[in-house]
Amino acid sequence: MTEITTLLQIFIWGLTAGCIYVLMAVGLNMIFGVMKVVNFAHGEIMMLGAFSSFGLYYYTGLNPYFLMLFSMVIIGVFGVIIERFGFRKVLGTGKLNEIFLSLGLIYILQNAAVKLWTDDIRKINSPYSSMTLDLGVLNITYDRIIAIVFTALILISLYLFLTKTDVGRALRATSQNHEAAMLMGVNVNQMYMLSFGIGAALAAAAGTVHAILSPFNPYMGTIPGIMAFTVIIIGGLGSIPGAVIAGLMLGLVQNFTIFYFGGAWKEAVAFVLLIIVLVIRPTGIFGEEQ
């Protein structure tokens, strides 16, 4: 019974970690799918989301899960600004320009965060941190349950937005064919800004969940950012279902690896999984054949 309880506990931990990866990877895929831009500073946008929620919580004392919605809006607007005055200027001028712009953003945002908040370790203290759901063989903290539920609600809302609204259809049309979308009257530049804003908002949600579950500092986004890229390659570039499945899978694999082989293998196993998937299917699980 004890072994089953332990395995179930690891499963819940892995599922929660996977939720963070999913939010990050879906945001990245939104940006890449519409703009065909790879934003290496996505982890730093996640970090800003964590600090945004922390700041709102510090000054208001309100429920951090409620404040996460405001943080998503704030960082979403920041993402729009980055797209409009950053990536828009280099779009189509060569991938190297886009890559170095995003790499530059990493150092700018990290150093700006250190200047504003120092590099001290912080954590958002959830009102549910000491509360657990007793299922007999397993105790699950409310924070982990809420994180999983919030992630599911965000993904369902995104799905409904993309499939049931005119703006969502315009985003999908832009993702499929920019020129055809323009001929049909879609403002492609607005779709670029919207996709980047949504991607940044999802990263802010991931950052808030991370900040509630774990300590964080201005350098927190580096590893999750790398893992998010691993997830979208495993799942297939531009595929949101692929990002969801690969993100959950990676979270579970990493946590079971930590239990059986130790924490030193946590990041390494992600790339082992990546190599296995690419050898079997180079386009990723849900990637389309060229």
N, C-alpha and C positions, 0 to 999 in steps of 0.2 A: 504493500500500500504506500509506503514511504517513497519508493522509487517512482511509482505512478504519479504521486503528488509532485515530486520534483520535476518530472518530465512535463507535466501540465503547467507548472509554474514557469519553466523555461519557454514553453510554447507561448504563454501569455506575454512574457518579456519580449520574445522574438516578434510577436504580432505587433506589439507597441512600437518597437524599433522599426519594423517594416512600415508602419503608418507614417513615420517621419520621412522615411525614404520615398514612400509613395507620393506624399505631398510635394517633396522636392522634385522628384522625377517627372511628375505630371506637369508641374510648372515649367520645367525645362523643355519638355516635349511640346507644350503649348507655344513656347517662343520659337523653338526650332521648326515645328510643323508649319507655322504661319510665315515666319521671317527667314527661315533657313540660316539662322544665326546661332552659334554656340557661345553661350555666355558663361565663361569660366568663373565669373564673380558671383554666381548664383548662391554659393555658400555664404558669401559676405552679406547678401541681401537677407538670407535667413537669419544671420547674426543681428542685423539691424531690426528684424522683426522681433527677436527675443528682447533686445534692449528697449524697443518701443513699448512692448507689453509690460516690461519691468518698470519703465518710467511711469506709465499710466497707472500701474498698480501701486507704485510707491507714493504717488501724489494723490490718488483718489481712494485707495484701499478697497476698490470694488472687486467683484469676482473676476479673477484673471481670464476665465473662459468667456465671460461677457466682453472683457476688454480686448480679447483676441480679435473680435470683429472690427473694432476701431483700428487696431494695429494693422490688420489686413488692408483696410482702406488707406491708411497713411502710407504704408510701404508700397501699396499698389500705385498710388499717385507718384511716389518716388520712382517706381519702375517706369512709369509713363515719361517722366522727366529724363531719365537715363536714355530711354529709346529716342525721344525727340531731339535731344541735344547731344547725344553721344553716338549711338549705333546708327541712327538715321544718316549722320554725316558721312559714315564710312561704308554704308550698305552698298554692295555692288562694286566696291573699289578693290576687292581682293580679300581673301580669307585671312591673310596675315594681318591686315589692318584691324579686322574684327577681333582676332585673337589677342593682339597686343593691347587693344583698347580694353578688353575684358581683364587681361592680366594686370594692366595698370590700375583698373578699378579695385582689384583685390587689395593692393597695397594702400591705395588712397583711402578706401573704406575702413580697412583695419587700423591704419594710423589715426584716422579721424575718430574712430571709436575709442581708441586708447586715450586720445587727447581729451575727449568729452567725458569718458566714464572710467578712465584708468584701466589697467589690466587685472584688477582684482576679480576674484571668483565671486559670482553672484548666483542667486537662485530665487525663483518666484515661489513663495510659500502659499500653496493652495489651501483653501479651507477644508479640503477633503483629504489632505495628506495623511492623516492618522485614521481614516475611515476605511474599512475593508468589507467586502461582501463575502460572507462565509457560505461556501458551497459544499461543506462537509469535508471532501478530500482536498479542497483548494480554497485559499483565501486570496481574493483579488482586490487590490486597492482601487478605490473609486476613481482615482486619477487615471489609472490605466484604462478602466472601462470608459470613462468620459472621452479619453483621447481616441479610442477606437471608434466610439459612436460619432464624435465630431468629425473624424476623418471620413467616415461613411457618409455622413450628411453633406459634407463639402463636395465629395465626389458625385453624389446623387444630384445635388444642385447644379454642379458643373455639367453633368450629362443632360439634364433637362434644359439648361440654358443653351447648350450647343445644338440640341436636336429639336427644341420646341419654340425657339424664338427666331425672329428674322435676323437679328444681329448674330446669333449663334450660327445660323446657316451661312451668313456672309463670311464669318470667320472660317468655317469649313471650306467654303468655296475658294477663299483666298489661299488656304492651305493646299488645296488640290491644284489650282491653276491661277496664278496671279493675273495673267493677261485676260483670260476668259472672265474672271471676276470683275475686272475693270470694264470690260465690254458690257457686262450686265448691270453696270451702274454702281458697283461696290466701291466705296472709298478705301482703297488698299492701304493708304497711309494711316487712316484711322484704325484699321484692323491691326496694323503693326503695333500701334500704341496700346490698343486694347489687349492684344495677346501678351505683350510685355507686362502690362499692368496686372493681368490675371496671374501670370507666372510669378511675379513678385509677391502678390498677395498670398498665393499658395505657399511660397517660401516663408513668408511671415507667419503663417499658421504653423508650419513645421517648426520654426524657431520658437514660437510660444509654447508648443507642446514639449519641445526639448527643454526649455527653460523651467517648466513646471516639474518635469520628471528628473532633471539632472542639473548640476551646477554648470555655469557657462561663463565665458569671458570673450573679449573681442576676437580671439583666434578660433572660436568654436566652429566656424563654418567650413574650415579647410577639409576635414575628413568627411563630413556629410556631403559636401560638394563633390568630392571625388567619388563617393559611393553613389551619388545620384547619377553621375555620368556612367558609372558601371551598370546601374539599373537600366538606364535607357538603351544602352548598347545590348544588354542581355534581352530586354523586352522588345527591342526593335525601334530604331530611330523614328520619331514621329507618331508612335503607337501609344495611345493613352491606356488601352487595356493591357498592353504589354508592360507598361510602366507599373501598373497596379499589381499585376501578378509577379513580376520580377522583384518589385520592392518588398512585397510580403515574403517572397521566397528568400531573398537575401537576409532580411531581418531574422527569419527563423534559422537559416543555416548558420549565420554568425553566432547566434546565442547558443545553439547546440554545440557549435565548435568551441566556444569559450568553456562550456561545461566539461567537455570531454578532452580537450587538448590544451586549454589555457588561453588567456587573453591575448597572448602574443600572436596568435593565429587569426585574430578577429578580422583584420583588414586583408591578410594574405588569402584567406579562404574566398573572399569576394572575387579576387582575380583568378583563383583556381576555377571557380564557377564560371567566370567570364570566358576563360580559355576553353573550357569544356563545351559551353554553348556555341562559341564561335567555330570550333572545329566541326561540331555536328551541323550547325545551321549558321553560316556566316552573317546572315542578315538579322539575326536575333530571333526570338521566339515568334513574334508577330510581325517581323519586318517583311516588306514586300520584295520579291525578287526583281532585280533590275532587268 
